Amino acid sequence: MSPHILILGGTTEARELAAALASRPGWRVTTSLAGRVTRPGAVAGEVRVGGFGGAEGLADWLREEQVDALVDATHPFARAITAHAARAAAATGVPSVVLRRPGWRPGPGDRWHPVDSLDEAARFLPGLGRRVFLTTGRMELAAFARLTALHFVVRSVELPEPPLPPHTEVLLARGPFTVADESALLHEHRIDVLVTKDSGAAATSAKLTAARELALPVVVVRRPALPDGVTAVPDVAGVQRWLDLTPR
């Protein structure tokens, strides 16, 4: 029988993996998107949109659709769906793997301040600057809403969800961005501190280079830990090797 692979994601790696697997003769590939972006890019193979209803709903879907392997290629900060995927795979016996791109590492000249949460990042900010370039995503800005003395520049593909800090300027834009782009933005908006999550994507690392060149402090939110017992690989090639070696 043709293997059925479920990919959880919407990341660049998820799309690359879907394209690679869909090109294999006889393979059925389904990519599940959360539906938070109204105009997602094209994805090879089958696509479903929306949640499953927690770990139990995902487990039911794995059984009903006779999924042979599950690949969690969601964003490194998608803590809930990663936990649900691990539980659903364990409950059904479906082999699973987590695709996680490597995180960023500071280099010479970087002024990084690692923190474990957005709340901790918010506590750091008043001592670091007054004009903040906030690149932590559009759905988790409430942690900064109480910082009434700071000015925030928020960049997002779509409008962010309230509550927002009272002094917030929203820039609607879709990357990737070059170092020149990021340097121009930092200069134009007189940014003196950057806040970001450790997404690890090369496409979004230009802001870190620009901040380094301007000697700006950067508050970096660390990734949440993966659930115990999961297998993780760093790239699409690693997932393909894992699939080739995994009995289904």
C-alpha positions in Angstrom: 0.0 0.0 0.0 1.1 3.6 -0.6 2.4 5.2 2.6 0.4 8.2 3.9 2.5 10.9 5.6 1.0 13.7 7.7 3.0 16.9 8.0 2.1 19.4 10.6 3.3 22.8 9.6 3.3 25.9 7.4 7.0 26.6 7.9 9.4 26.8 5.0 10.8 23.4 5.9 7.3 21.9 5.9 6.6 23.1 2.4 10.0 21.8 1.2 9.3 18.4 2.8 5.9 18.2 1.2 7.3 18.9 -2.2 10.0 16.3 -1.8 7.7 13.6 -0.6 4.9 14.3 -3.0 7.3 13.7 -5.8 7.8 10.1 -4.7 5.6 7.8 -6.8 2.7 6.3 -4.9 3.2 8.4 -1.7 0.2 10.3 -0.2 1.2 13.5 1.5 -1.1 15.6 3.6 0.0 18.9 5.1 -2.1 20.4 7.9 -2.1 24.2 8.3 -3.3 25.9 11.4 -5.3 28.5 9.4 -3.9 31.6 11.1 -2.7 33.1 7.8 -5.5 34.0 5.4 -3.4 33.6 2.3 -0.9 30.7 2.8 1.5 29.8 0.0 1.1 26.9 -2.2 1.8 23.4 -0.8 2.4 20.2 -2.7 0.1 17.3 -2.1 -3.1 17.4 -0.1 -3.8 20.2 2.3 -6.1 20.5 5.3 -6.7 23.6 7.3 -7.6 24.0 11.0 -7.1 22.3 14.3 -7.8 18.6 15.1 -9.4 19.1 18.5 -6.4 18.4 20.7 -4.3 15.3 21.0 -7.4 13.0 21.0 -8.8 14.6 17.8 -5.4 14.2 16.1 -5.2 10.6 17.2 -8.7 9.9 15.8 -7.6 11.6 12.5 -4.4 9.5 12.3 -6.5 6.3 12.7 -9.3 7.3 10.3 -6.9 8.5 7.5 -4.6 5.5 8.1 -1.5 7.7 8.5 1.8 5.8 8.4 4.1 8.5 9.7 3.7 11.9 11.4 6.1 14.7 10.9 5.8 17.7 13.2 7.3 20.6 11.1 5.6 23.4 13.0 7.3 26.5 14.3 9.8 25.9 17.1 7.5 27.9 19.4 4.3 25.9 18.6 4.4 24.3 22.0 0.8 23.1 22.2 0.6 21.3 18.8 4.0 19.7 19.4 2.8 18.3 22.7 -0.5 17.1 21.1 1.4 15.4 18.2 3.6 13.5 20.7 0.6 12.3 22.6 -1.3 11.3 19.5 1.6 9.4 18.1 2.1 7.5 21.3 -1.6 6.7 21.6 -1.8 5.4 18.1 1.6 3.8 17.6 2.2 6.0 14.5 5.9 6.7 14.1 6.6 10.4 14.5 9.5 12.8 14.2 10.0 16.5 14.9 11.7 18.7 12.2 13.4 21.5 14.0 15.8 23.8 12.3 18.9 24.7 14.4 18.6 27.7 16.7 20.6 30.9 16.3 24.0 31.3 18.1 25.5 34.6 19.1 28.7 35.7 17.4 31.4 38.2 18.1 29.9 41.7 18.7 26.4 40.4 19.5 24.7 41.9 22.6 22.2 39.2 23.3 20.1 38.9 26.4 18.5 35.4 26.4 15.2 35.0 28.3 12.8 32.1 28.8 9.5 33.9 28.0 7.9 36.9 26.5 7.0 38.1 30.1 10.7 38.0 31.0 11.5 39.9 27.8 9.0 42.6 28.8 10.7 42.9 32.2 14.1 43.4 30.5 13.1 46.1 28.1 12.8 49.3 30.2 16.5 48.9 31.1 17.7 48.4 27.5 15.9 51.0 25.4 12.9 53.1 24.6 12.2 52.3 20.9 11.6 48.6 20.4 11.5 46.6 17.2 9.3 43.7 18.3 9.4 40.6 16.0 7.9 37.9 18.2 4.7 37.3 16.1 1.3 39.0 16.0 -0.5 36.8 18.4 1.4 37.2 21.7 1.8 40.9 22.2 -0.2 41.1 25.5 3.0 40.6 27.5 4.2 44.0 26.4 0.8 45.9 26.7 1.7 47.3 30.2 4.9 49.0 28.9 3.3 52.4 28.4 6.6 54.4 28.4 8.0 52.5 25.4 7.4 52.9 21.6 7.0 49.6 19.7 7.4 48.9 16.0 5.7 45.6 15.3 6.2 43.9 11.9 3.7 41.2 10.8 2.2 39.6 7.7 -1.3 40.4 9.1 -2.7 42.7 11.7 -1.7 41.8 15.2 -4.2 40.7 17.8 -5.0 43.0 20.8 -4.2 43.8 23.4 -1.2 45.8 22.2 1.1 48.3 23.9 -0.5 51.8 23.7 2.4 53.2 21.6 2.5 50.7 18.8 3.3 51.2 15.1 2.4 48.2 12.9 4.3 47.5 9.7 2.6 44.9 7.4 5.3 43.1 5.4 6.3 39.6 4.4 9.9 38.5 4.3 12.5 37.5 3.6 14.4 40.8 4.3 18.0 41.6 3.5 20.5 43.1 6.0 20.1 46.4 4.1 16.3 46.3 4.5 16.7 45.7 8.3 19.4 48.3 8.7 17.2 50.9 6.9 14.2 50.0 9.2 16.3 50.3 12.3 17.6 53.7 11.3 14.3 55.0 10.0 12.4 54.1 13.2 15.3 55.0 15.6 15.3 51.6 17.1 17.5 51.1 20.1 16.5 47.5 21.1 15.3 44.4 19.2 13.1 41.6 20.6 12.9 38.3 18.8 12.2 34.6 19.3 14.9 32.1 18.5 13.1 30.8 15.4 16.5 29.9 13.8 15.4 30.6 10.2 18.0 31.9 7.9 15.3 34.0 6.2 14.8 36.0 9.3 18.3 36.3 10.6 19.2 39.5 8.7 17.7 41.6 11.6 20.3 40.0 13.9 23.1 41.0 11.6 21.8 44.5 11.3 21.5 44.8 15.1 25.1 43.6 15.5 26.4 46.2 13.0 24.6 48.9 14.9 25.6 47.5 18.3 22.0 47.2 19.5 21.0 45.0 22.3 18.8 42.0 21.3 16.4 40.2 23.7 16.2 36.6 22.4 13.4 34.4 23.7 14.7 30.8 24.1 12.8 27.9 22.5 10.5 25.7 24.6 11.9 22.2 25.3 10.6 19.4 23.2 8.4 16.7 24.9 10.3 13.8 26.4 11.1 10.9 24.2 10.5 12.6 20.8 12.9 12.1 17.9 14.1 15.4 16.4 16.0 16.1 13.1 17.4 19.4 11.9 16.4 19.4 8.2 14.3 18.0 5.4 17.1 15.5 4.4 17.0 14.2 7.9 13.3 13.6 7.8 13.7 11.7 4.5 16.4 9.5 5.9 14.2 8.8 9.0 11.2 7.9 6.8 13.4 5.5 4.7 14.5 3.8 7.8 11.2 3.7 9.7 9.0 0.6 9.3 5.4 1.5 8.4 
